[in-house]
Amino acid sequence: MGPIEGLLYGFGVALGFQNLAAALLGALVGTMIGVLPGLGPVAGVAMILPLSYAFEPVTGLIMMAGIYYGAMYGGSTTAILLNMPGESASVMTCIDGYKLTQKGRAGAVLALVAVGSFVGGTVSVIGVMLFAPWLAQFGILFGPAEFLAVSAGGLLVLSRISGGSFAAGIFPMTLGLMLSTIGQEAITAQNRFTFGVLDLAQGVELVAAVVGLYGIAEILALVESRIASRPPVPVRLREMMPTATEWRRSVPPFGRGTLVGFVFGLLPGPSAAMSSFASYRLEKAVSKYRDEIGQGAVEGVTGPETANNAAATSSMVPLLALGIPFGSVTALMLAAMMVHGIQPGPLLMVSNADVFWGVIASLYIGNVALLVLNIPMIGLWVSMLRVPRHIFLPIIVVIAVIGSYGVGNSMVDVYVLVLLGVVGYLLRKLDFQLAPMVIGLVLGPLIEKHLREGLFMSDGDLMVFVESPIALSIWAMVALVMVGGTLVPILRRRRG
């Protein structure tokens, strides 16, 4: 079916009572997670992952997607009101957002952010609707060599561009790949690295690993930090109407942020955070009011916030069309598909059309829900910011433990949760990136599968992985990113 027919079919799926409730609940819960300082979309999706297994596959994925883009919106609230980003994609919002709050324009800025998030998300969904089917048709040409290049090459690129030094990405990626080898080997059914623990025969439980790495590690970091939380500025509904000048100045950043965010969402790496930073730099370069940006200008808020919501939406393209996650949240969604027995990849649009088009249609619904519900509910989100940490942090820990234990009813998963929580905390303290570790854990079995298939088909000839023009082109681009990312800082230091 074509994009229009597919979208109509998707609305038929997404507007079912259970799926509609999942989209609305996901958007609200995601906003709440984004509002609470220290939590982010990855921790939120990870904690909801066990619950998604109780639903139909499309319902669980719709809820997870809602949490993702809801958290993108919610993170801006604390950035604007408290100068404290709710998640990494809202870091740039703090610069001008809090200065506008000090000028008494908090309500107007929050309204503009809500509209910008709606514009970026909605336009990006149109791009997903048009681009994903085309990419899926192209992906049908892929074999083991091409899928290995995309999955392994994308993982290498992600580890290189996720931030920090070369080792900051490669080392966690290696740990993730090592963890993915624990359990029963797919072909011979032999147990590997289980050390006699039968509960590890099924491998490291992804829910426990991710909740530990992000949720528990984040809580440990919050407990360690003794930064006193400042009371949020009260925002009344009547204060949320921007002036005509603020509307006029926000329209160009809406457009530029949408374009930047959509493009970054198609690339490996922390797309929402990178698109937010790129949009801010773009506004500093091209805006007519560039001299005001950094001192409290609406362009410094509306551009980045539009971009990160557009990126959160367009990041669904490689997941739905190729079955390759380029971020931690989409990696969790891929894991949910695999648990439900859904084969991700180019044939998803044919074999599970309800999942493919239902998720895309739910993005429209979720973006409308964010706009309609969150502006009247801003007072509730501000009230949540007054809840002391010593109350909501223990609640989050209890939810994390119950969720991890409930997946397999095994105490081993709780031990994994605690152990990887400590590991994640230590890695953060040492400035290592956690996203490559999570995606390495998810993609490890797929990389091994494609590698074995290619070697079986070629009778062990490794050249099969570079004989295809598509695979060779992908590896060439990966090599360019890896080598270029290493040489550019060296050349800059020499010039300096």
RADADA-V661725 format. One record per pair of residues at least 12 apart in sequence whose ideal C-beta (glycine too) atoms are under 8 Angstrom apart, sorted by the first residue. I is the first residue (numbers start at 1). GAP is how many residues later the second one is. Records with the same first field share a line. If there is no record, write none. Layout:
# RADADA-V661725
I = GAP + GAP
This chain:
# RADADA-V661725
1 = 352
2 = 131
3 = 126 + 127 + 130
6 = 123 + 127 + 343 + 347 + 350 + 351 + 354
7 = 122 + 350 + 353 + 354
9 = 344 + 345 + 348
10 = 346 + 347 + 348 + 349 + 350 + 351 + 352
11 = 350 + 353
13 = 45 + 341 + 344 + 345 + 348
14 = 48 + 344 + 347 + 348 + 350 + 351
15 = 346 + 350
18 = 37 + 38 + 41
19 = 39 + 40 + 43 + 339 + 343
20 = 345
22 = 33 + 37 + 38 + 40 + 41 + 44 + 340
23 = 39 + 40 + 42 + 43 + 339 + 342 + 343 + 346
24 = 42 + 341 + 342 + 345 + 349
25 = 38 + 41
26 = 22 + 36 + 37 + 38 + 39 + 40 + 41 + 44 + 340
27 = 39 + 40 + 42 + 43 + 339 + 342 + 343 + 346
28 = 42 + 341 + 345
29 = 15 + 19 + 37 + 38 + 41
30 = 14 + 36 + 37 + 38 + 39 + 40 + 41 + 42 + 43 + 44
31 = 39 + 40 + 42 + 43 + 339 + 343 + 350
32 = 38 + 42 + 349 + 352
33 = 34 + 37 + 38 + 41
34 = 36 + 37 + 38 + 39 + 40 + 41 + 42 + 43 + 52 + 53 + 56
35 = 39 + 40 + 42 + 43 + 51 + 346 + 349 + 350
36 = 42 + 50 + 348 + 349 + 356
37 = 41 + 45 + 47 + 48 + 49 + 185 + 192 + 348
38 = 180 + 181 + 183 + 184
39 = 32 + 47 + 48 + 176 + 179 + 357
40 = 31 + 35 + 46 + 47 + 48 + 174 + 178
41 = 26 + 27 + 30 + 31 + 46 + 271 + 288
42 = 168 + 172 + 286 + 287 + 290 + 396
43 = 168 + 171 + 172 + 175
44 = 23 + 27
45 = 19 + 22 + 23 + 284 + 287 + 288
46 = 161 + 164 + 165 + 168 + 169 + 286
47 = 164 + 168 + 349 + 352 + 353 + 356
48 = 15 + 16 + 19
49 = 15 + 157 + 158 + 161 + 162 + 283 + 286 + 287 + 354
50 = 157 + 353 + 354 + 356 + 357
51 = 12 + 352
52 = 12 + 284
53 = 283 + 286 + 287 + 354
57 = 279 + 280 + 283 + 285 + 295 + 298
58 = 296 + 297 + 300 + 301
60 = 276 + 280
61 = 272 + 275 + 276 + 294 + 297 + 298
62 = 296 + 297 + 300
64 = 265 + 268 + 269 + 272
65 = 251 + 268 + 294 + 297 + 298 + 301
66 = 296 + 300
68 = 244 + 261
69 = 48 + 52 + 240 + 243 + 244 + 294 + 297 + 298 + 301
70 = 296 + 300
71 = 15 + 16
72 = 15 + 17 + 45 + 200 + 236 + 237 + 240
73 = 40 + 41 + 44 + 232 + 236 + 297 + 301
74 = 12 + 307
75 = 12 + 14 + 15 + 18
76 = 14 + 17 + 21 + 34 + 37 + 41 + 225 + 229
77 = 33 + 301 + 304 + 305 + 308
78 = 12 + 154 + 307
79 = 12 + 14 + 15 + 18 + 19
80 = 13 + 14 + 17 + 18 + 20 + 21 + 26 + 29 + 30 + 33 + 221
81 = 17 + 20 + 25 + 151 + 152 + 154 + 301 + 304
82 = 16 + 147 + 148 + 150 + 303
83 = 14 + 15
84 = 145
88 = 182 + 184 + 185
89 = 181 + 183 + 184 + 186 + 187 + 215 + 219 + 222
90 = 186 + 215 + 218
91 = 182 + 185 + 186
92 = 184 + 185 + 187 + 188 + 208 + 212
93 = 20 + 183 + 208 + 211 + 212
95 = 185 + 199 + 205
96 = 197 + 198 + 199 + 200 + 201 + 202 + 203 + 204 + 205
97 = 12 + 203 + 204
99 = 196 + 197
100 = 196 + 197 + 198 + 201
101 = 132
102 = 194
103 = 193
105 = 141
106 = 127 + 129 + 133
107 = 128 + 129 + 130 + 132 + 133 + 134 + 271
108 = 131 + 132 + 133 + 134 + 135 + 138
109 = 133 + 189 + 192
110 = 125 + 130 + 265 + 268
111 = 129 + 130 + 131 + 264
112 = 130 + 134 + 135 + 138 + 186 + 189 + 190
113 = 188 + 189 + 192
114 = 256 + 257 + 260 + 261
115 = 135 + 139 + 256
116 = 134 + 137 + 138 + 141 + 186 + 187 + 189 + 190 + 193
117 = 188 + 189 + 192 + 250 + 253 + 254
118 = 249 + 250 + 252 + 253
119 = 135 + 139 + 187
120 = 134 + 137 + 138 + 141 + 185 + 186 + 187 + 188 + 189 + 190 + 193
121 = 188 + 189 + 191 + 192 + 242 + 245 + 246 + 249
122 = 242 + 245
123 = 135 + 139 + 187
124 = 134 + 137 + 138 + 141 + 185 + 186 + 187 + 189 + 190
125 = 188 + 235 + 238 + 239 + 242
127 = 135 + 187 + 190
128 = 185 + 186 + 188 + 189 + 192 + 232 + 235
129 = 231
131 = 135 + 186 + 190
132 = 184 + 185 + 188 + 189 + 217 + 224 + 228
133 = 188 + 216
135 = 182 + 183 + 186 + 187 + 211
136 = 184 + 185 + 186 + 210 + 211 + 212 + 213
137 = 209
138 = 208
139 = 182 + 183 + 206 + 207
140 = 206 + 207
141 = 329
142 = 180 + 204 + 328
143 = 311 + 325
144 = 306 + 307 + 309 + 310 + 313 + 320
145 = 305 + 309 + 319 + 320 + 321 + 322 + 323 + 326
146 = 322 + 324 + 325 + 328
147 = 198 + 299 + 303
148 = 299 + 302 + 303 + 306 + 317 + 323
149 = 316 + 321 + 322 + 325 + 326 + 329
150 = 172 + 174 + 324
151 = 173 + 292 + 295 + 296 + 299
152 = 291 + 295 + 298
153 = 321 + 322 + 324 + 325
154 = 114 + 170 + 172 + 289 + 324
155 = 18 + 113 + 281 + 284 + 285 + 288 + 292
156 = 17 + 322 + 325 + 326
157 = 111 + 112 + 321 + 324 + 325
158 = 15 + 110 + 111 + 168 + 277 + 278 + 281
159 = 13 + 14 + 274 + 277 + 281
160 = 321 + 322 + 325
161 = 107 + 108 + 113 + 320 + 324
162 = 107 + 108 + 271 + 273 + 274
163 = 107 + 270
164 = 267 + 268 + 269
166 = 319 + 320
167 = 265
168 = 263 + 264 + 265
169 = 263 + 264 + 267
170 = 266
171 = 261
172 = 255 + 260 + 261 + 262 + 263 + 264 + 265 + 268
173 = 263 + 264 + 266 + 267
174 = 266
175 = 248 + 262 + 265
176 = 260 + 261 + 262 + 263 + 264 + 265 + 266 + 268
177 = 263 + 264 + 267 + 270
179 = 25 + 30 + 261 + 262 + 265
180 = 23 + 24 + 260 + 261 + 262 + 263 + 264 + 265 + 268
181 = 12 + 263 + 267
182 = 12 + 18 + 21 + 22
183 = 17 + 18 + 19 + 20 + 21
184 = 17 + 18 + 19
186 = 259 + 262 + 263 + 266
187 = 265
197 = 215
199 = 209 + 211 + 213 + 214
200 = 212
202 = 206
203 = 242
204 = 212 + 237
205 = 199 + 202 + 203 + 205 + 207 + 208 + 211
206 = 126 + 129 + 235 + 236
207 = 196 + 197 + 200 + 206
208 = 196 + 199 + 205 + 206 + 208 + 209 + 212
209 = 207 + 208 + 211 + 229 + 232
210 = 118 + 122 + 228
211 = 189 + 192 + 193 + 206
212 = 188 + 192 + 204 + 205 + 206 + 207 + 208 + 209 + 211 + 212
213 = 207 + 208 + 210 + 211 + 221 + 224 + 225
214 = 114 + 210 + 220 + 224
215 = 181 + 185 + 206
216 = 181 + 184 + 201 + 202 + 204 + 205 + 206 + 208 + 209
217 = 203 + 204 + 205 + 206 + 207 + 208 + 210 + 211 + 217
219 = 174 + 177 + 178 + 202
220 = 201 + 202 + 205
221 = 204 + 207
222 = 167 + 171
223 = 170
229 = 156 + 160
231 = 155
232 = 150 + 153 + 154
233 = 149
234 = 148
235 = 143 + 144 + 147
236 = 143
237 = 138 + 139 + 141 + 142
240 = 135 + 138
242 = 56
246 = 52
249 = 40 + 48 + 49 + 50
250 = 48 + 49 + 52
252 = 35 + 47
253 = 26 + 30 + 34 + 45 + 46 + 49 + 50 + 53
254 = 48 + 49 + 52
256 = 23 + 26 + 27 + 30 + 47
257 = 18 + 22 + 45 + 46 + 47 + 48 + 49 + 50 + 53
258 = 48 + 49 + 52
259 = 51
260 = 15 + 18 + 19 + 22 + 43 + 47 + 50
261 = 14 + 18 + 45 + 46 + 47 + 48 + 49 + 50 + 51 + 52 + 53
262 = 48 + 49 + 51 + 52
263 = 12 + 51
264 = 14 + 43 + 47 + 50
265 = 45 + 46 + 47 + 48 + 49 + 50 + 51 + 52
266 = 48 + 49 + 51 + 52 + 60
267 = 59
268 = 58
269 = 57 + 58
270 = 57 + 165
271 = 40 + 41 + 43 + 44 + 55 + 56
272 = 36 + 37 + 39 + 40 + 43 + 55
273 = 35
274 = 37
275 = 29 + 32 + 33 + 35 + 36
276 = 28 + 29 + 31 + 32 + 35
277 = 27
278 = 29
279 = 24 + 25 + 27 + 28
280 = 13 + 20 + 23 + 24
282 = 21
283 = 16 + 17 + 20 + 21
287 = 12
312 = 17
313 = 50 + 54
315 = 12 + 14 + 15
316 = 14 + 43 + 44 + 47
318 = 12
319 = 14 + 15 + 25
320 = 28 + 29 + 36 + 39 + 40
321 = 25 + 27 + 28
322 = 23 + 24
323 = 14 + 20 + 21 + 22 + 23 + 25
324 = 119
325 = 114 + 117 + 118
327 = 108 + 112
328 = 106 + 107 + 110 + 111
331 = 107 + 108 + 111 + 112
332 = 106 + 110
334 = 108
335 = 107
337 = 18
342 = 13
400 = 17
401 = 13 + 16
404 = 12 + 13
